[in-house]
Amino acid sequence: MFPMLIDLGTHDLPFLGETPIFLPTYGVLYATAVILAWAWFSHRAKGMDIGPDLRFNLCFYTLLAGILGAKLLLIVLDWRVYLQHPGEIFGTLRSAGVLAGGVIAGAVTFVLYSRRHGLPTWRLADAIAAPLVLAQSVGRLGCFSAGCCWGVGVSPDAAFSSTFTDPVAHAQTGVPLNLPLAPVQLIEMGADLFLVAVLTLLWRRRPEPPGTVFWLYLLLYSTARGVIEFWRGDVHRGMYFGNQVSTSQLFAMAAALLALVMLVRGLRSRQAISSP
């Protein structure tokens, strides 16, 4: 709704020419999400006797990999656009990218770093679950402010809808203006905040085996995202099975299946240990 938090006007810059300079609301909220998640997870890791250098490096490398992975998957999914307009790749510097790519790259880096340094990988994965979803919820508020990730058109009489009117939002993201849309960004934000509460309660119980909280996060988030995707209408990244399933839903189904398999394995191992 408000893509520019502070507008500093247009200025003639060396090599760039007339360039608008502004502080994007999305960028501020994205930074806020990172800070909140980083601080919360670091506090939890400190309680697990993880030293400050290891905590910092684990967060830093995971975040860096997440940012790069999200942008890389964006380029892969929209490869036709970037093949025709290679210069647009530099535009990804102002884009958060695709969340699935960030989660995958960040998770791989998280596991590799923690194992290399002998850290309790799956306990730390449990610890980061709720902070990660909190960051995602704040990020969805950023999406709403910028106009990206908008939903399908709905009736003007719909009980819940959002209507974007700012030309800057349209220019940056392509969001339709003056049309009632399904407020999927806010719906997903609400689902994420509910998941934060659930994962926080689970974390306090310390369920066995380690990793249970993380796999529950992946299962619940993927399920929620897959359902919400029906109201997003994300057709430009590909639709399958008679245009009924989106690319994001395929990622969500794969993630949910993996999480379900790992949870079943964990349940069986716990039963085996408890058996006489």
C-alpha positions as CSV (number, residue, x, y, z in Angstrom):
1,M,0.0,0.0,0.0
2,F,2.9,2.3,0.8
3,P,5.9,1.1,-1.3
4,M,8.0,4.2,-0.5
5,L,8.6,4.9,3.2
6,I,10.7,8.0,2.4
7,D,10.9,9.7,-1.0
8,L,14.0,11.7,-1.6
9,G,13.1,12.7,-5.1
10,T,14.8,12.2,-8.5
11,H,18.5,13.1,-8.9
12,D,21.0,13.2,-11.7
13,L,23.6,10.6,-10.6
14,P,26.9,9.8,-12.3
15,F,26.6,6.9,-14.8
16,L,23.0,6.4,-13.8
17,G,21.4,9.6,-15.0
18,E,18.0,10.6,-13.6
19,T,17.4,8.2,-10.8
20,P,14.7,8.2,-8.1
21,I,16.1,7.8,-4.6
22,F,13.8,6.5,-1.9
23,L,13.7,4.3,1.1
24,P,11.5,1.3,0.3
25,T,9.0,0.1,2.9
26,Y,9.7,-3.5,1.9
27,G,13.4,-3.0,2.5
28,V,12.9,-1.6,6.0
29,L,10.5,-4.4,6.9
30,Y,12.8,-7.1,5.4
31,A,15.7,-5.7,7.5
32,T,13.4,-5.7,10.6
33,A,12.5,-9.3,9.9
34,V,16.2,-10.3,9.7
35,I,17.1,-8.5,12.9
36,L,14.2,-10.0,14.9
37,A,14.9,-13.6,13.7
38,W,18.6,-13.2,14.2
39,A,18.3,-11.8,17.8
40,W,15.7,-14.4,18.8
41,F,17.6,-17.4,17.4
42,S,20.9,-16.1,18.8
43,H,19.3,-15.8,22.3
44,R,18.1,-19.4,22.0
45,A,21.5,-20.6,20.8
46,K,23.2,-18.8,23.6
47,G,21.1,-20.8,26.1
48,M,22.5,-23.9,24.4
49,D,26.0,-22.8,25.2
50,I,26.9,-21.9,21.6
51,G,29.7,-19.3,21.6
52,P,29.2,-15.8,20.2
53,D,31.5,-16.4,17.2
54,L,29.8,-19.6,16.2
55,R,26.3,-18.0,16.7
56,F,27.2,-15.0,14.6
57,N,28.8,-17.0,11.8
58,L,26.0,-19.5,11.7
59,C,23.4,-16.7,11.3
60,F,25.5,-14.8,8.8
61,Y,26.3,-17.6,6.4
62,T,22.7,-19.0,6.6
63,L,21.3,-15.5,5.9
64,L,23.8,-14.9,3.0
65,A,23.0,-18.3,1.4
66,G,19.3,-17.6,1.9
67,I,19.4,-14.3,0.1
68,L,21.5,-15.7,-2.8
69,G,19.3,-18.9,-3.1
70,A,16.1,-16.8,-3.2
71,K,17.5,-14.7,-6.0
72,L,18.9,-17.6,-7.9
73,L,15.6,-19.5,-7.9
74,L,13.9,-16.3,-9.1
75,I,16.2,-16.2,-12.1
76,V,15.8,-19.9,-12.8
77,L,12.0,-19.7,-12.7
78,D,11.8,-16.6,-14.8
79,W,14.7,-17.6,-17.1
80,R,12.9,-16.6,-20.2
81,V,12.6,-13.0,-19.0
82,Y,16.3,-12.8,-18.0
83,L,17.4,-14.5,-21.2
84,Q,15.7,-11.8,-23.3
85,H,16.7,-9.0,-21.0
86,P,20.0,-10.0,-19.2
87,G,20.3,-6.6,-17.7
88,E,17.3,-7.3,-15.6
89,I,19.4,-9.7,-13.5
90,F,20.8,-6.7,-11.7
91,G,17.2,-5.8,-10.8
92,T,17.2,-8.8,-8.5
93,L,19.3,-6.7,-6.1
94,R,16.1,-4.9,-5.2
95,S,14.0,-8.1,-5.0
96,A,13.7,-10.6,-2.2
97,G,13.5,-13.5,-4.7
98,V,11.6,-16.7,-4.2
99,L,11.2,-17.9,-0.6
100,A,11.6,-21.6,-1.4
101,G,15.1,-21.0,-2.9
102,G,16.1,-19.0,0.2
103,V,14.9,-21.7,2.6
104,I,16.6,-24.5,0.7
105,A,20.0,-22.7,0.3
106,G,19.8,-21.4,3.9
107,A,19.0,-24.9,5.3
108,V,21.8,-26.6,3.4
109,T,24.3,-24.0,4.7
110,F,22.9,-24.2,8.2
111,V,23.4,-28.0,8.3
112,L,26.9,-27.9,6.7
113,Y,28.2,-25.2,9.0
114,S,26.8,-26.7,12.2
115,R,28.1,-30.2,11.4
116,R,31.5,-28.9,10.4
117,H,31.8,-27.2,13.8
118,G,30.3,-30.1,15.8
119,L,27.2,-28.2,16.8
120,P,23.9,-29.9,17.8
121,T,22.4,-29.5,14.3
122,W,18.9,-30.6,14.9
123,R,18.5,-28.9,18.2
124,L,19.6,-25.7,16.5
125,A,17.1,-26.4,13.7
126,D,14.4,-26.7,16.3
127,A,15.5,-23.4,17.8
128,I,15.4,-21.5,14.5
129,A,12.0,-22.7,13.4
130,A,9.9,-20.1,15.2
131,P,12.3,-17.2,14.5
132,L,12.3,-18.1,10.9
133,V,8.5,-18.0,10.6
134,L,8.4,-14.7,12.5
135,A,10.7,-13.3,9.8
136,Q,8.5,-14.7,7.1
137,S,5.4,-13.0,8.7
138,V,7.1,-9.6,8.7
139,G,8.3,-10.2,5.2
140,R,4.7,-10.8,4.1
141,L,3.8,-7.4,5.5
142,G,6.6,-6.0,3.4
143,C,5.1,-7.8,0.3
144,F,1.8,-6.1,1.1
145,S,3.4,-2.7,1.4
146,A,5.1,-3.1,-1.9
147,G,2.2,-4.7,-3.7
148,C,4.1,-7.9,-4.7
149,C,2.7,-11.4,-4.4
150,W,-0.8,-10.2,-4.8
151,G,-3.9,-12.4,-5.0
152,V,-6.5,-13.2,-7.5
153,G,-9.3,-10.7,-8.3
154,V,-12.4,-11.0,-6.1
155,S,-15.9,-9.5,-6.1
156,P,-16.2,-5.9,-4.8
157,D,-18.7,-7.4,-2.3
158,A,-16.1,-9.8,-0.9
159,A,-15.8,-9.8,2.9
160,F,-12.0,-9.4,2.7
161,S,-10.1,-7.8,-0.1
162,S,-7.3,-5.3,-0.8
163,T,-7.2,-2.6,-3.5
164,F,-3.9,-1.1,-4.6
165,T,-3.9,2.4,-5.8
166,D,-0.3,3.6,-5.8
167,P,1.3,3.9,-9.3
168,V,4.7,3.3,-7.8
169,A,3.6,-0.2,-6.6
170,H,2.3,-1.0,-10.1
171,A,5.5,0.2,-11.7
172,Q,7.7,-1.9,-9.4
173,T,5.7,-5.1,-9.1
174,G,3.0,-5.0,-11.8
175,V,0.2,-5.2,-9.2
176,P,-3.2,-4.3,-10.7
177,L,-4.5,-1.0,-9.5
178,N,-8.1,-0.1,-8.4
179,L,-9.2,-3.8,-8.4
180,P,-10.2,-5.7,-5.3
181,L,-7.8,-8.6,-4.8
182,A,-7.6,-11.5,-2.3
183,P,-5.3,-10.2,0.5
184,V,-3.1,-13.3,0.4
185,Q,-0.1,-11.4,1.9
186,L,-2.1,-10.6,5.1
187,I,-3.7,-14.1,5.2
188,E,-0.3,-15.7,5.1
189,M,1.1,-13.3,7.7
190,G,-1.7,-14.3,10.0
191,A,-1.0,-18.0,9.3
192,D,2.7,-17.4,10.0
193,L,2.0,-15.7,13.3
194,F,-0.2,-18.5,14.4
195,L,2.5,-21.0,13.5
196,V,5.0,-18.9,15.5
197,A,2.9,-19.5,18.6
198,V,2.5,-23.2,17.9
199,L,6.3,-23.7,17.3
200,T,7.2,-21.7,20.4
201,L,5.1,-23.9,22.6
202,L,6.6,-27.0,21.0
203,W,10.1,-25.7,21.4
204,R,9.5,-25.3,25.1
205,R,8.5,-28.9,25.4
206,R,11.7,-30.1,23.7
207,P,10.1,-33.0,21.8
208,E,12.3,-36.0,20.9
209,P,14.1,-36.7,18.7
210,P,15.8,-33.4,17.9
211,G,14.6,-31.9,14.7
212,T,10.9,-32.6,15.4
213,V,10.0,-29.0,15.8
214,F,11.8,-28.1,12.5
215,W,10.1,-30.8,10.5
216,L,6.7,-29.8,12.0
217,Y,7.4,-26.2,10.9
218,L,8.2,-27.4,7.3
219,L,5.0,-29.6,7.3
220,L,2.7,-27.0,8.6
221,Y,4.1,-24.1,6.7
222,S,4.1,-26.0,3.4
223,T,0.6,-27.1,3.9
224,A,-0.6,-23.6,4.7
225,R,1.3,-22.1,1.8
226,G,0.0,-24.7,-0.6
227,V,-3.6,-23.9,0.3
228,I,-3.1,-20.1,0.3
229,E,-1.6,-20.4,-3.2
230,F,-5.0,-21.2,-4.6
231,W,-6.0,-17.5,-3.9
232,R,-2.7,-16.1,-5.1
233,G,-3.1,-17.1,-8.8
234,D,0.7,-17.2,-9.3
235,V,0.5,-18.3,-13.0
236,H,3.5,-16.5,-14.4
237,R,6.0,-18.9,-12.9
238,G,4.2,-22.0,-14.3
239,M,1.1,-24.0,-13.9
240,Y,0.7,-27.8,-14.1
241,F,-1.8,-30.6,-14.2
242,G,-4.3,-28.7,-16.3
243,N,-3.4,-25.3,-14.8
244,Q,-4.5,-26.5,-11.4
245,V,-1.2,-26.6,-9.5
246,S,1.4,-23.8,-9.4
247,T,5.2,-24.1,-9.2
248,S,5.1,-22.9,-5.6
249,Q,2.6,-25.6,-4.7
250,L,4.9,-28.3,-6.2
251,F,7.6,-27.0,-3.9
252,A,5.2,-27.0,-1.0
253,M,4.0,-30.6,-1.7
254,A,7.6,-31.8,-1.9
255,A,8.6,-30.1,1.3
256,A,5.5,-31.4,3.1
257,L,6.2,-35.0,2.0
258,L,9.8,-34.8,3.1
259,A,8.8,-33.4,6.5
260,L,6.1,-36.1,6.9
261,V,8.7,-38.8,6.1
262,M,11.2,-37.4,8.6
263,L,8.5,-37.1,11.3
264,V,7.5,-40.7,10.8
265,R,11.1,-41.8,11.0
266,G,11.6,-39.8,14.2
267,L,8.4,-41.3,15.7
268,R,9.6,-44.9,14.9
269,S,13.1,-44.2,16.4
270,R,11.5,-42.8,19.6
271,Q,9.3,-45.9,19.9
272,A,12.3,-48.2,19.3
273,I,14.3,-46.5,22.1
274,S,11.3,-46.6,24.6
275,S,10.6,-50.3,23.8
276,P,12.0,-52.8,26.4
